Amino acid sequence: MAEVELLWADAYVRVRLNRPDKRNALSPQLLQELAEHLQRLAEDATARVLVLEGAGPAFCAGADLAYLQQLSQMPALENWQDSQQLMRVLWQLYTYPKPVIAKVHGPAIAGGCGLASACDIIVAARHGARFGYSEVRLGFVPALVGVLLVHKIGEQRARRLLLTAELISAEEAERLGLVSYVVEDEQLDAFVHELAQRLASYSPASLRLTKALLSSLHGMAPEGALHYAAGLNVLARLTEEFRAGVESFLRRERSHKGG
């Protein structure tokens, strides 16, 4: 059975983690399928926005502990290769050329919370969603997910979540800057649909360049970042979408003044 499935909805695609009996725990198969789907959808012009979601009661419970137990008995090289697989998927999401929305209806724990934090926008159900990094409880290290969390919410707040391993509500996650929107559970589907439709109506080139900007700024000195941003401005001005957008705006302005 496929561990990741695609559900098409107008101009966006729902990418659903599909191991509900395992609370969508991250297996090698799931990560491989997710990486392959992301690669194909990046090249598909009809998929303008992605929505990452989970089947069953959880968004994603993190690593498959039974598989991790097996890995603990294996050589370091095999563990390194497994860790690299998760690293590649997280980076693929973080630098994805199209907007990615995480729709979190239930628990997003450890690696699952890392998957969500790699997305551009997290929309969480007020009562069902929970967020946390439980690794230290198991004698593990929230290494890969911790890197993205620090970028997302800052070192001090990340220290709290990574060291205490506490499970926090959607509202607390929003207060800390991890979650973008908190909505009532019964409104989650409609809210994400409207948001995805809105993003899909924008210029793909503009969104792609904006995402490139956001993915590249960390670590840049201010002057270097400004030079990089100036170059992106030039590229944006040469796109057909920009020219059409400006012309449409000016037509509306002329029409308004004429009326």
ABEGO torsion letter per residue (X at the ends): XBABBBBBBEABBBBBBBBAAAGGBBBAAAAAAAAAAAAAAAABAABABBBBBBBEABABAEBBAAAAAAAAABBAAAAAAAAAAAAAAAAAAAABABBBBBBBABBBBEAAAAAAAABABBBBBAAABBBBBAAAAAGBBBAAAAAAAAAAAEAAAAAAAAAAGBBBBAAAAAAAGABABBBBAAAAAAAAAAAAAAAAABBAAAAAAAAAAAAAABGBBAAAAAAAAAAAAAAAAABAAAAAAAAAAAAAAAAAAAX
